[in-house]
Each structure stands twice: as structure tokens, then as C-alpha cells.
Amino acid sequence: MSNTSAPRLTNERAPGALDRFFEITERGSTIGTEVRGGLVTFVTMAYIIILNPLILSTPDVDGNVLSGSAVAAATALTAGVMTILFALVTRLPFAFAAGLGINAFVAFTIVGSVTWPEAMALVVINGLIIVLLAATGLRKMIFDAVPVELKIAITVGIGLFIAFIGFVNAGFVSATGNPSPPVDLGAGGSVSTLPTLMFVITLLIGGVLIATRTKGAILIALVAGTLLSALANIFWPGNFSFGFTGALVSLPDLSLIGQISFGFDLGKVTVVALVMFVFTLVFSNFFDAMGTMTGLAKEAGLADEKGDFPRIKSALIVEGIGAVVGGGTSSSSATVFVESGSGIGEGARTGLATVVTGVLFLLAMFFTPLTSLVPGAIAAAALVLVGAMMLSQIKHIDFADFRVLLPVFLTVTVMPMTYSIANGIGAGFVSWVVVNALSGKAKTVHPLLWIVAAGFVLFFARGPISALFGV
């Protein structure tokens, strides 16, 4: 009798232990919802495995380039490992992948002066500094010094930023190449391509499903959009890529792991230039991640009235480790991805969803072509839907005081307009300090905000500063 009862007890306790560890019931979620949310997050993030190798394809100062297949494998491996680590340590529904702002800065600026191994060493140094700031509590102190209104503005700004990424990726918004207007609707002012049309249809399907409170709305919209695109591609071939060219399964190329070098050639790059590179990396990494986590926590209902969320110190430390690991694998700094909002929009509230996303990234190392199964235009619709939902947080801000209105406005608008979370946060911080200090409210400004604002002034002036020192 005891032999028959033991398995039943084991089966009963397993879900309970999983529930307690990730606090699934406590946060009003279910295992099914978390699995679905993790899947949706992966679908909206999977493009990074394809995009990151394209960005990091720039020749370095010696003319060397990174292997695309090796970068893709390293990107998937790093995203998977860091996402699972973050899930187990923090139990939050935030997934990791190579940060787009940082990898672009590395590819288009840093490697013009140093080699790829040296550039990735700078990313590692940046990560170590981030970890030190987080471990000593300074990063949390700076986080606490941020006014609640700015934290909410960061949430809203990230929402608009996510939506703008979606519009651009879908071709719904395009650059005109003219001073005015700089952007336009679709091509020539109209929706004229099939992928953009499928984006619109998927967006509307998702909108209806969300409005009617349909469970799995975003995932259903993604599946429906993909199927409709596949059907349309039969009659009008060549409009979509579904990732079925060549072999579907391959062993990952991990040759770039550990390919870093701290032996900087000071004959090619000055110490001042290296310091400026690290300074820019730290500021971008520090505030992009802070803004992203603030926005995601708020959207998931996990942040309190001050904008704090569970295990915040651990989250900030692990995020810094992501930069160290990303540099060590030559995939660039791994950081919290704003696209995690798609899974949160699907109902994810715990680290179980993040584990699902991480496992899928690890599997993607072997199934890289399948990551493009969902067309980019269809995945873009999910980003716009999430952005729209994040916009709702703005209702918690009182706009009666212009000392609040202007910094919030700048935070929200600068992010999408400059394609940078860090730029939006910086504009908000600097304007908050200046407007409040010069309008009789200087005593209300936290001392750390003065320091951070001064740092952002240097951040915004890094171009002229570099020119001044001839770097």
C-alpha cells in the first residue's frame, strides 16, 4: 500500500513546489498561462538570433569579421543561459538577449578603433562595473532616487518605443530620406506591401481578441497571422520568409566563446578613448536595463507605488552578469529585453515563463532556421499591441504641475524618436533636475539625481568631448 501511495504523493507535491518557488498562484497566474507567456516572449524575441549576427558583421580595426553562424549560436546560448539564471534567481517574467543599443554601439563605433576581442573585453569591463554598482547597493540607491512620475513615464515611453519598433519592423512606418517629413506611412504614404498588410490584419485580430478578453489573445493573433501569411505566400510567393531554406537542424558553432582580449593596442587607440567607450557602455547598459525592468514590472503588476519590484537587487546584479557573459561569448551585452512585455501581456507573471523562454533559446541553437518561422511583420504586431497596453499607465500621472509634465513628456517622446531608452531616461532626468531646481523646488531633488543628471549631460555630450580630446 505504501508503494502505491508514494508516487501519488510525489506527483501531488511537484506542482505545489513549482507553484511555491515561482509564486504562481500568489501572483494570480497558472502554469498554463506561464508556459504560454514564455512561448510568446520567445516568438517576439527570436529575431535577435538572426539580427545580432547582421549587426555584428562590421569589420574591426584590423579588417576581421565575426562568423555569422558562431554569433547566432552564441546569441542563442547566452540568451538561454542568462534568461534561465535570471528566472531562478529573481522569479520575474523578464527574458534576456543581446541588447540592440549596445551591440550597435559596439559594431558601429567601438570596433573602428579596436579589434573584436578587445571590443568584447570592453563589454565585459562594463558588466563588471554594473555588477559592482548593483552589489554595493549604489544602483538601487539611484533607482530609489528616481521620482515615481519618471518611473511611470519610463513605462509609457518603453511602450511607445516597443510600438515604434513594431511599426518600423513591419514597414508600416518608413524613413523618407527627406528633412520633412522624416517618416511616412508605409511606402509613399500608403500600405502597399503584403507583409505590411498582414501586419495590419494581425494587429486588428489581436486588438479584437484583447478587447474581448480572450485568453491567449496575442499568441492566437501570432498563429493566425503566420497562417494567413503562409496562405498568402502561396498565391503571391516571395513576400515572406518562413525559415525553411537549407537544413533545419545543425550543431551550434561555439568557437567565439572566450575570444576576448584585454591587451589593448595603445598605438591604435588612446586610454581616453577606451574610458569614453566604457563610460558610454555603462550608461547605456545601466539605464536601458533599469528603464526596461521598471516598465515591465509595472506592466506585470509587480511594482509597488514607488516602482520597486521583488528581488530588485538580485535582478540588477544578474543583469550586470549578462553583460559579462555576453562579452565573453562575443554576442554583446545580454540584458533584459523589452519584448518580454509580449509574454507579460499574455499573462506571464513569474519566472516560470522566463524558464520556458530560456529553454527555447537553448533549443534554438540547434534549430536556428526555425526562429524565422513567424514573419517579422507578424511578430511586429505583438509589439504594437503590448505598447498600446503599456500606454495605459499614464493615467496614474498628475499633469497639473508643469514640473512633472515636461520631464514626463520628454521621457515618453525622446525614447521612440531617438530609438533609445537611455536617451529618453536621460532627457527626463536632466529636465526634472533643471526645471525643479530653477522653479523653487531644488530641495525636493534627491542628491543622487543631481549626480545622475550630470552624468547624462556628459553622456549626451560624449561626441564633442571625444572630439575635444582627439578620440
N, C-alpha and C positions, 0 to 999 in steps of 0.2 A: 504493500500500500504506500509505503514511504517512497518507493522507487517511482511510482506513477505520479505522486503529488509534486515531487521535486521539479520536474520540467515545467509543470504548470506555474509554480511559484516563480521560476526563473523568467518565464515569458511575461508574467504579470509585472515583475519588477523592472524589467528592461525599459519599457516605455516610461515608467514612473521616474526612473533615474535620469533618463534623457530629458524628460519634462522638467525635472527639478534643476538639472545642471544648466539648461538653456533658459529656464524660467518661461517656458512656452505658455502654459495656462495662465500664469501670473500676468503675462503681458497681453492676454486675451487672444492668443493665436492657437493654431493647431499644427500638428506635424505635417498634414497635407498642405496647409497654407504655406508653411515654411519651405517645403520642398518645391512647391510651385513658384514661390517668390525667388528662391535661389536659381531656378531654371530661367526665369525671366531675366534676372540680373545678368546671368551668363550670356544669354542671347543678345542683350543690348551692349555687352562689353566685348564680345568675342572678336569684334572688328579690330581690336588693338593688336591681335596676333598677326594680322595682315598689315595693318597700318604702321606699326612700330618699325618693322624692317625697312619700309619705304622711307620713313623719316631718317632712320639711322644709316642710310645708304650714302651719305655725303662723304667724299674723300677727306681724310685728315690732312694735317700739315705736310706729311710725307707722301701723300697720294694713296694711302692704303684705305681700303673699304672693308666693312664687316660683311661676313657671309649672311645673306638674307635668310637662308634656312636655319642657320645657327641662331640668329637673332629671334626668329619666330619661335624656335624651341625654347630658348632662354626666357623669352617673354611669357610663354605659357607656363613654364616651370616656376618662374618667380611669382607670377600672379597666383598660381595654385598654392604654393607653399606659404606665401605671406597671407593669403586670404584665409587659409585654414588656421594658421597661427593666430591671426587676429581674432578669428571666431572663438577659438578655445580660450584665449586669454581674456577677451572683453565680452564675448557673447552678444555682440552687436551685429546688426544686419548690414555691415559695410564691407564691400569687396575691394580687393587691391588689384592694381595693374600699373603698367608703366605710365607715369604722368605725362600727358601730352605737352604741357607748357615747358616742363623741364627737358624732355627729350628734344624738343625743337630748339631750345636754347643751346643744348649740348651740340646738336648737329649743325646748326647754322651759325653759331658764334664760337664756341669753345674750340672745336676741332680745327678751326682756321689757324690756331696758334699752337696746339699740342696734338699729340697722337691720340688715337682712340684709347689705348690702355691708360694713358695719362689722364684723358678726359674722364674715364670711368673712375680713376683714382680720386679725382676731384669730387665726383658724386659720392664716393664712399666717405671722404672727409666731411662733406656736407651732412651726411647721415649721422656720423659720429657726433657732430656738433648738436644736431637736433636731439639725439638721444640724451646727451649731457644736459641740455636745457630742460628736457622733459623730466629726467631723473632727479634733478635738483629742485624741481618744482617751479622754476622760473617760467617755463612755458605755460603752466597752469595759472601762475600769477598774472601773466599778461592776458591770458584768456579771461580771467575773472575781472580784469580791469575794463574790459570792453562793455559799454552800456548795452542794456537789453535791447534798446531800439536798433542799435547797429547789428546785434546778433540776428534779430528778425530780418533786418534789411539784407543781411548776408544770405539768409534762407531764400528770400524773394529774388534776390539778384541771381543766385545759383539757378533758381527755377527758370528765369528768363534766359540765362546763359545756356542751360540744357536745351530749352526750346529753340534758341537760335542755332545751336549746333545741329539740332534735328532739321530745321528749315534749310540750312545750308547743305547738309549732307544729302537731303532729298532733292536738291535742286529747286526747291520752292522759292528760295531767295538766292540771288546770284549777283556777283560783282559786275558792274557795268564797265569799269575801266575809265570812267569819266569822273571829273571832280564833283559834278552834281547831276543827277543823284548818284551816289557811290554804289548803291544796291538797287535791285529792281526785282519784280515778281517774275519767277521762272526765267524763261528765255524771251527777251524782247517784250517783257511786260505781260506775258501770258503763260499758262500752264500748257506746254507744248510737247512734253516728252511722256512716254508711257510710265517710266519709273515714278515721275512726279505725280502723275495721275493716280497710280497705285498708292502712293504715299497719302494723298488726299482721301482716297476711299478708306484706307486702313485707319487713318486718323478719325474719320467720321464714324466708322464702325466702333472703334474704341470709345469714342465720345458717347455714343448711344448706350453702349454696354455699361459704362461707368455711371452715366446718368440714371440708369435703371437699376443700379447697384447689383449688377451681375457678378457673381463670383468668378474670378479668373479672367476678368474683362480684358486686361492688357495682353495676357497670353493668348486668349481666344482671338483677339484682334491681330496679333502677330501671325498666328497659324493661318487665319483666314486670308490675311494679306499675302502671305507666302504662297498659298494655294492659288489664289486669284492671279498672282504674278506668274506662276508656273503655267497656268492655263493660258494667260495672255501671250506668254512667250512661245506657245505652240503656233499661234496664228500670226504673231509678229515677232519672229525669232531675232535674237541678238540684242534684246533690250535688257536682259537680266543675266547675271552670273550666279549659278547655284552651287558652284564649288565642286562640280563633278568632272573636272578635267584631270586626266592623269590618275595615278594611284591614290586611293583613298586612305591607305594606311602606310605609315613609314616609321622607322625608328628615329627618334629625335637626335638631332646633331647638337651635342652639348659641349662642343670644343671651345666655346668662348668663356666657359666658367673659369674664374680665377685669372683671366687675362687682363690684369691691371698692373700699372707701373707707377711708383712714386718717385722714380728717378727723372724728374723734370729737367729738360734741357734748357738751362737758363740762357743759352745762346740764342734760342728761338723765342722764348717768352720771358718776360720780366716777372720779378716777385710781385710787383704791384698788380700786374695783370692777373696773376694767379689769385691774389687776395680778392680782387674785384669779381673774379669768376665765382669763388666760393661764397662771397657776400651775396651775390645775386641768386645763387642756387639756394642758399639758406633762407633768404627772404621769400623766394617763390615757394619753396617746399613748406616752410613754416606756416605761411598764411593761407596758401591754397588748401592745405590739409585741414587747418583749423576752420576755415570757412566751409569747406565741404562737410566735415563732420558735424559742425553746428547745424547746417541746413538739413542734413539727413536725419539727425537726431530729432530735430523739431518736427520734421515731416512724419517721422515714425511715432511721434507722441512720447518719446523717451526723454525729452529735455524738460527741466523744471522751469520755473518762471525766470530764473537767471540765465537760462540757456545751458546749464550743466547737464550732463548725462551720465549714466552708470559707468564706473571704472574709467573715468576720463584720463587719469594719469597713465594707466596702463595702455590705453588707446594711443596716447601721444608718444609713449616710448616705442611701442610696436611700429608706429608709423615711421619713426626715425630709423628703426631697424630695416624697414622696407627700402629706404634709400641705400643703406649699406649693402643689402642683399642685391638690389637692382644694379648697383655699380659693380659688385663682384661677379655678376653674371653677364655684364655688358649689355643689359637690356634697359638701362637707365633707371632712375629712381622709381621704385614701386610705391604708390601712395593710394589713399582712399579715392575711389572713383565716383564721380557724381552720378554715373549711370546706375549706381546702387539704388538710386531713387526709384527706378522702374520696378525693382523687386519689392521695395517698401510700398510703392503704390499698389502692388499686387497683394499686399497684406503681410509681408515679411516683417517680423519684429524681433527676431532673435538670431544668435549666431548659428543656429542650425541651417538657416537659409544660406548663410555665408559658407558653411562647410560644403553644402551642395554645389555652390558656385565654384569653390576651390577645387573640389574633386573633378568637376567638368573641365576646368582649366588643365589639370594634370592629364586627363584623358585626351584633351585637345592636342597635346604634344605628339600623339600618335595619329590623330585624325585631323591634322591641320586643314586640309581642303574642306572638311565639313563645317568649319567655322564660318564659311561664307554661304551656308545653305540659305539663311534668311537674307534676302537682298538688303543692301544698305538703306535703301529708301523706305523699306518696311520697318526696319529697326528704328529709323529716324522718327517714325510716327509715335513710337512708345516714348521717346524722349520729349516730344512736344506735349503729349498727354500728361507726363509727370511734371513738366514745367508748369503747366496750367494748374495742376493741383497744388503745387508749392506756392503759387501766387496768392492763394487764399490766406496765407499767414499775415499778409499786410494789414488785415483788419484789426490786428492787435496793436497797431501803432497809432498814437495820437499825433495828428499832423497840425495841431493848433499852434505849436511852438515852431517857429522857423529855424531855431537852433537844432531842432530834431529833423525837420523837413528836408533841409538842404543836404546834410550828410547822408540821410537815408536815400534821397533822390540820386545823389552821386554814386553811392554804393550800388544801387539797383541798376542804374543805366550804364555805368562805366564797364561793368563786368561783360555784358554781351557786346557792347560797342568796341571794346578793345580785345575781346576774346581772351580775357584773363581774369580769374577770380582774384588773384593777388592785386591787380590794378584797381579793381573795384573796392576791395577792403582798404587799400592804401588811400584812395580818394576819400573814403568815408572817414577814416581815422584823422587824416590831416585836416579836413574841413571841420570835423567835430571839435578838434582842439582849437583851431583858429577862431571859428565863429563863437564858440562859448567863451574863450579867453578874452576876446575883444568886445564882448557884449555884456560884461559884468558877471560872468559865471565861471571865472577862472578857478575858483576854489572847488568847483564841482568836478573838475577834470582830474582823474586819477594820475598821480605822478608817472606811472608806467606808460600811460597813454602819450605823455609828452615825449618819452624816450622812443616809443614805437613810431610816433608820428615823425620824429626827427630821422629815424632810420628809414622811413618811407620816403622822406624828402631826398635822402641820399640815393635810395633805390630808383626814384623817378629821374634823378639827375646823373645816373651812372654813365650815360653816354658822354655828356660834357666832361665829367670827372675823368673818364678814361682818356678822352682827347687831351685834357689838360696835362696828364702825366705821360702822354705819348704812348698809350697802350691800346 
